[in-house]
Amino acid sequence: MAEPATDFALRGDYITLDALLKATGLAGSGGMAKQMIAAGQVQVNGQAELRRGAKLRAGALVQVGSTRVRVTAGSGT
């Protein structure tokens, strides 16, 4: 069963998938994020996402294993 989603507040209009994985600690490095994405281990809104530069906007739900991260609008936008 998946854990409750953790919120991640945007600082701009969007964040790329690889940057989100690094910022949340789901990937220890950019190389690790790239490998996870290429291996199909990352889902965005319930679908496997293979583009590391995919732009995530507020409302996106990213899942790696049982860990889920919900992208939310930042307070400065």
N, C-alpha and C positions, 0 to 999 in steps of 0.2 A: 504494500500500500504506500502511496506517495505521501511525503511529508507535507504539512501546510506550506504554502508558498511564502517565500521571503520577498519583501518589496525592495526594489532598487530604483532610486529616484534619478531621473535624467538630469543632466546639467545643461543640455541643449535640446535640439529637436529629436535627436536619435543617438543611438550608440551602435557600433558594429558588433556582430555576434562574438567575434574573437576578443574584442575589448571587454565585453560584458563578462565573458568567462574568466578573464584575468582579473577584472575589478572585483568580482564576487569571490574569488579564490577557488572557483571550480576547476581552473587550470592554473598550474604554477608558473607557466611561461607562455609566450606567444606560440612557440613551437608545439607545446603540449596542446594548446587550444586548437591549432591547425590539425593535429593528428586526431583529436577527439571528433572534430567536425567531419573530417574526411572519412573516418571509420563509421559514420552514421550514428554516433552515440548521443547526438544532441537533437532535441526536438524543439520546434518553435510552433506554438499553437497546435500541438498534437501531431505535427508532421515532421519527418526527418528533414533537417536543413543541412545542406552540403556546401553552402557558400559562406566562407568565413567573414566576408565583408557585407553580409546581409544586414540591412539597416533595421534596427529594432526601435519601434516607437512606443509611446505610452499605451498600455493595454496588452502588449505582447507577453506571452507566458512561455518561458524557456525551461526545459526539463532535461536533466542529465541524471540517469538512473532514477533514484527516488527523490532527488533534490529538485525543487522547483523554485524559479525566480520570476516574479511578476514585475515588469517594467512599468513604472509610474511616472507621471509628470513631475518634474522638479519644482521646487518652490520659486525658483527664479525665472520660470518661463511663463 
